[in-house]
Amino acid sequence: MGVIPMFGGGRGMRATSWMAVLMAAVLWAGCQRLKPVDTHALDMAGMGYDTVSQLKGLKVTQAEVAQVAEARQAGLSDAACLQVMQIYRSRKQEFDAGDSIAGLLGAGGSEELVLKLARINQLGLGAGELEAMRLAGLSDDVLLAVAQHHAAGQPVLSGASLASMKNLGMGSSTLLQLAERGVPDSQAPQIMALRRRGVRDSEILRQFAGS
C-alpha cells in the first residue's frame, strides 16, 4: 500500500509556529504593562514618599522616573518636580526634560525659571541655548523673555548676541528691554557697533524699539 503524501504539512507547521511566537510576544508585552514602575531612583534622589505616591497617581513611566530623578538630584524640589509633571500631563506629553532642568539649575537658573519655562513648553531643544546664556551671566528675566518670544514664534536677539552685548558693558536692564521688545538678531551687529563707538544704553534703546 503506497504512502499518501501530506501536502502543505510543512507550511501549516510554520504558520502554527509563527502564531505561537506572536501570542508569546503579546503575552510578554501585556506582562510588561502590568509590571509596576520601579521608583527606587526617586528614593535615592531624596524624594519624599508622598511626592512619589502622587507621581505614581500621574502614571509616571519608567523612562520618566529617570528624568524626574535627574531633576531632583540637580536640586529641583519635590513640589516643583510634581508641578512640572502635572504641566506635562496637562499637555499629554511624556516628561523628558530632566537633563535640561539639571543643566539650567547647574548654570545658576532658579526653580521659578524652570517652572515658567515648563508652562510655555520651552524645556526642549532650546534649553541648551538658555543654559549657555545663564552661564554667560545673563539674568533669569532675560532668559525668560527670549524663551517667550521663541514660544510665540517671534523674532528676538539670540543668546550669543545678548552675551556679546553684556561683554561690551551693556546693562542688564537694557538687555532685558531689548529682549522684551523682540529686537531681531539681524540688528545685533548694528547695536554692538554703536556700543563700541561709545553710544549709551539709553540712546540704543531709543533707536531700537523692536518688532
Secondary structure, 3 states (H helix, E strand, C coil): CCCCCCCCHHHHHHHHHHHHHHHHHHHHHHHHHHCCCCCHHHHHCCCCHHHHHHHHHCCCCHHHHHHHHHHHHCCCCHHHHHHHHHHHHHCCCCCCCHHHHHHHHHCCCCHHHHHHHHHCCCCCCCHHHHHHHHHCCCCHHHHHHHHHHHHCCCCCCCHHHHHHHHHCCCCHHHHHHHHHCCCCHHHHHHHHHHHHCCCCHHHHHHHCCCC
